Amino acid sequence: MTVSTLASTLRSGFRVHGRAFAHIAAFHPEITALRRDLHAHPELGFEEFYTSQRVQESLKLCGVDEIHTGIGKTGVVAVIKGRQNTASKMIGLRADMDALPLTEHNNFAWKSSKAGLMHGCGHDGHTAMLVGAARYLAETRNFDGTAVLIFQPGEEGYAGAKAMIEDGLFDRFPVQSVYGMHNWPAMRPGTIGVNPGPMMAAADRITIEITGKGGHGAHAYQTIDPILVAAHIITAIQSIVSRNVKPVDSAVISLCAIRAGELGAMSVIPDTATLVGTVRTFSPVVQALLERRLTELCTAVAMGFGATAQVRYERIYPATINTGPEAHFAADVAQSLVGRDHVVRDLEPSMGAEDFSFMLQVKPGAYLRIGQGEENGVGSCFLHNSRYDFNDDILPLGAALHASLVEQAMPLRSV
């Protein structure tokens, strides 16, 4: 049995082809050890000091040509030069590094060592996969150009991608295109998904401040009850998507928190009430429509009761929209590794959000999903769950996919 054939049937039984996977599979235990170490030491956005240091140490051992630190606070960028550089082309690969403010309920040896923090989204695995790609690319250099490996902080609500860009990421490293990927428990190992268009929705925050007139609950006629107003606003908002958004478009408005009054004051009607929620859209036109209608509707409903409502609409993350040529290219690269039947080229977009969107606003590129869920439960717990863990079986495939994007985007020229 050849090394390539042996590598293609490792672990979970999924088959992978190509020399990159065979090469990386040989050091699978080492990138697994790195992944588990990162999992045991989770850090929030812009606090990834240990993670950043471990990445730097690993990159030095990999033999990359340059390591740049402090980009976007705790971000790290590695540069690897190919065997040739005839066209001066540059391709970017990105992995996120931060964890979540979540208490872990797993019991394995590498569980979080920090109370209230855990890698509940798999960024430890993303980082390890990109380190694995770095080692392979530095050892083989089978490409014509320059690979830029971006280890990004603060994806979980801190807009770390935006921070890196504002810190000169693409001015210093003017890549022609950039690629990122995320594990997906809803897909089986050995499968890869992409869509030439929307992948993730825009994530906006809405805060609705309602002001009425407080008073005694037994004499409600003397008050303007902000809780009553809030209830009517909650109901009215449900009409926006169903009655203002075209059925062929997608949008979600969720009011997820309400604060008013005191639980211990059963007979006190408060002066104010606050609603907080999120809006998810793919289209800037729909996004603008929802922002306008929320303001109009909340103001009018409150006015009808003699109250006022102030709506604060904050655009947090834009939609993650793949560019067509890069998405098709990434799908072709994935197919060369796992075969046609294991690549989903029209993956259903998610209403979740991702700050890789900031990179795709300024550079062509694609965001992919790599399957990690199995029927036996390994890796199948969904993201942001206290019992989630990254499926280490897919580490070599993810690293090989990163590396193959570089090799196939910048193939060596015959001399």
N, C-alpha and C positions, 0 to 999 in steps of 0.2 A: 504494500500500500504506500503510495507516494505521500510526501508531506502535505501537498495541496489537498489530496483526497482525505487524508486524516483530519486536516483542519476543517474541512467542509462539513464534518458530521459531529462536531464537538457538542458536548453538554446537552442542550434540550432537544437534540435531534434535528434542528433546522439546518438546511444545507446552504453553504455559502461558497462562492467560487472566487478565484483570483489570488494572486500572489500576496496582495496586501493583507488579506485576512489570514492566510497561512503564516505569514511572517509575524503578525501581531499576536496570533493565537499562541505562539511560543512563549510570550511573556504575559499571558493572561493572568497568571497568579500574582504577578507584580502590580498590575493595574487594579486588580481586585483588592489587594492589600491597601493601595492608596485610596481607593474608593471608600473602603470601610473605615480607614483612619479619618477621612474627611467627614464621614457620617457620624463618627463618635465625637467630633469637635465642630458642631454647627455654629455658624455665626450669622448675624443679621446683616442687612445691607449696609455697606460702607464701614462695617466692622470686621471684615474678613481678613484679619491680620494673620492669624495662624494659617488659614487656607491659602492666602497669597504667598506666604513664606514657603509652604509645602509645595506649591506650584512652581515657585522659582527654583527650589532645590531640585525638583524633579526635572525641570527643563534643562538645568545645568548638566545633570547626569545624561539627559538625552542627547546633548551635544548640539543644541540649537545655536544659530549664529549670533543672535542678539536677544537680550531680555530687557524690556522697558517696563518700569514700575511707576506707580503713582498716577496713572492715567485714569481720571474719574475716581480719585481718592485711592481706592485699594485695587484698581484694575491692573492687570498684567498683560503685556503683549509680547509674543515671541516671534522672531523673524527667522525663517529657514530659506536659504537660497538653494535653488535647484542646480542640477549638474550643468545646465545651460541657462542663458538669459538673453536669447537672441531677440526677443520681442519686448523685453522689459515689462512683462505682464505681472500682475499681482492679484492674488485671490485671498479673500478673508474667510476665516472660519471662526465661529463664536460659540462659547460655552458660558453659561451663567454659574455663579459660585455660591450664592447666598442661601440661607436656610429660612425657616419660618418660626414665628413666636408660638410654638405649639408643643405641648407636653407629649413625649413619646410613650407609647404603651407596648412596645416590643420588649422581648426578653433575651435577644441574642447578644453575643459578646461585644458587638460593635455598636450597641445602642447608644444614644446620646448621653454624653457625660455632663451635660449642662441642663439644669432644671429649666423647663419652659421653652426650650429651643430644640428643634429637630429638623433634619433634612426630610421634609414630608412631600417634596416635589421632585426629588431626583437630581437636583443640581450637583450633588456629590458625584453621581454617575456621569453627568454631562462633562464635568471637569476632568474626571478620570479618562473618559473616552478621548477628549482632546489631547490630553497628555500622551495617551497611547498613540494617537496619530502623529504627535510631535516626534516621538521616538522613532517611529517607522520612517517618517519623511526625512529626518536628520540622518538616519542610517543608510537609506537607499538613494535619496535625492533623484528619483526617476521622474523629473519634471523640468520644464523649461520656463523659468520665471522665479517668482518669490511667493512663498506662503506666509501669510500673516495670521497668527493664532491669537484670538482675542479672548481673554479670560475676564469676564465682565462681572462687576459687583452689582448688588442692589436691584435685581430684577423684580423681587416681590414687593412692589409698591413704591420703590425708591427711584425709579427711572434711571437706573445705572447706565443704560445704553445712551440715554440723552446726555448724562454727565460726561461719559467718555467722548462723545462727539463734540460737546462744547469745550472739552479739554484738548481738542485738536487731533482726535483719533484718525480721522480720514484725511486731514491735512498732512499729518506725519507719515501716514501709511495709505496712500491713494489707491486703494484696491479698485479693480474694475467691477467686481461683484463680491457679495458676501453671503455666506450660508450658515444657518443654525439648525439645530434639531432638538426635539424634546421627546422624552420617553412617553409612551401612551399605553396605559394598562388595558385599555379596551381593544387593543390589537395584540395578536399572538407574536411571540419571538420569531424573528426571521421575516417579518413583514415590515414594509416601509410605505408611508402614505404622504401624499403631497397634492396640492391643488394649484392650478395656474390662475390664481386670483385670491380671494379672501381665504385666510386660514384661521384668523382669530379676530374677534370684534374689538371695536373701540370701547374703552372703559371710562365712563364719566361718573362723577359723584354729584348728587343733588342734595342740597340742604334747604329745607323749607321751614322758615321761622314764622309762626303764626302768633299774632298778638291780639288778645281780646281784652276782657275786663273781668278780673277775678271777683270772687265773693263767696257767700255761704251757699252750700249745696241745697239747703232747705229753702232758699230764696233765689233760685236760679233765674227768675224773671228779671232780677236786678243786674244780671251779669251778661257778658258776651262770652260764651263758653268756647275756649280754643280747642278743647278736646272734641266737642261736637263738630266744629269746623274741620279739624283734622280728619275725622271720620268721613265727612263728606268729600274732602279732598282726596283721600285714599280711594274712595269708590269712583270718583270722577276721573282720576288719572287712568283707571283701567280702560277707559274709553279711547284713549289717545292712539294706542297701537291698533285697536280693532276698527276705529272709525276715521283715523287720519293718515295712517300708513298704508300704502298700496299692499295688497295681499302678496305680491311677488317679491316684496322687500322683506327684510328681517329686522326686528327690533324687539328689545325687552326693556320694560321699566319695572324695577322691583323696589318697593319701599321696605326697607329691612330693619328699621329701628324707629321707635317713637319715645319721646321723653316729655312728660308733663306731670305736674303736681308731685305730691309726696304720698308714698304708699301708706304711711301712718296717719294721713290726714283725710279721712274718708268723707268729710263734709266740706272740704275746701276746694272750690273751683279755682284753678290757677289762672294767672294772667297770660301765660304763654304756653305754647306747645311746639316741639321741634320734630320734624320728620327727616330721616336720612335714608338715602337709597342709591341705587346705581342704574345707569342707562347704558345699554349695549346696542351698538349699530355697526354695520359694515360700510355704509355710504355716508360721506360728508353731508349730502343733501338731506338724508333722513335724520342725521344727527342734528343739523340746524333746525329742521322742522320740529323735532321733539323738544329741543331747548326752548323754542318760541312758544309752542303749545303749552308746555309745563308752566311757563311764566304767565301766559294769558289765563289759563284755566284756574290756577291756584289763586291768582289775584282776584278773578271774578267770583269764585266760590266764596272766598273770605269776605269780599265786599258784600255779598248777598246776605251775610249774617251780621254785618256791621263790624267785622274784624278786618285785619290787614294780614297779608302774607308776602314775605320777601323770599324769593327763590334765588339761591346761589348755585350756579351750574359750573362745575369745574371739569375741564377736559384733562383727564389723567393720562391715559395711553391712547394713541391713535389705533386704528384698525391695522392688523398685520396682513398686508396684501402682497402676495408673491408676484413678481414680474413673470410674464408668460414664458419667454425663452429660457430663463434660468430655472423655472419650475420644470419645464419639459426636459432640460438637460439633467437636472438632479434626478428626475425619474428614470432617465436612461442609465445614469450611473448606478442607481439602486438596482435596476434590472440586471445590470452586468454582474452584480454580486449575488442577488437572491432569486433571479429569474422573473419572467414576466408575470407568472401567477401570484407572486408575493409582493407586487407593487400596486398600490391603489393610487391611480393617477387623478382621480376626481374625489378625493377625500372630503367628506362633509365638514364644512367649517364649524368651529366651536365658538360659542358666545363668550367663552373665557377671553382673557386679554394677555398680552405679551409685549414687553418693551423692546423686543427685537424689531418691532414696528418702526421705532425711531430710525434704526439703521436702514430699513427698507424705504424710508421716506427720502433718503439721500443717496442710496446706492441700489442698483439692481441686485436681485438675489432671491433666495427661496428659504423658506422655513419648512422643515420636514418633521414628520412624526415617525418614531421607531418603536415598533411593538415590543411590549415586555410582559404582557399578561398571559397566564396559563390557567388551564382548567383545574390544575391541582392546587391553585392558590398562590403559587410562587410568583411574586411580582404583580399579582392581579388586584391588590387593594388599590383603590383609586387615589389620585393625587390629593394632597392636603388632608390626609387621614392620619390619625395618630398611630395607626398600625402599618402604615405604608413602609415599604423598603424597595430600593432599586434592585432590579434583577441583574445580578452580576453576569449571568450567562450571555447577555447581549453586549458586553463591553467590547469584545474584539470586533463585532460587526459594526458598532457605532464608530469605533476608531477607524476601521477600514473604509467606512462610508465617507468620513471626513477626508481621509487620505486620498481616496479615489476621486473625490471631487477635484482635488488639486491636480492629481496626475492626469485626469482626462480633460480638464479645462486647459492645462498647460502641458501637452504631450511633448516629449523629447523629439527634436528634429533629427532626421537622418543626416549624417555628415558624409 
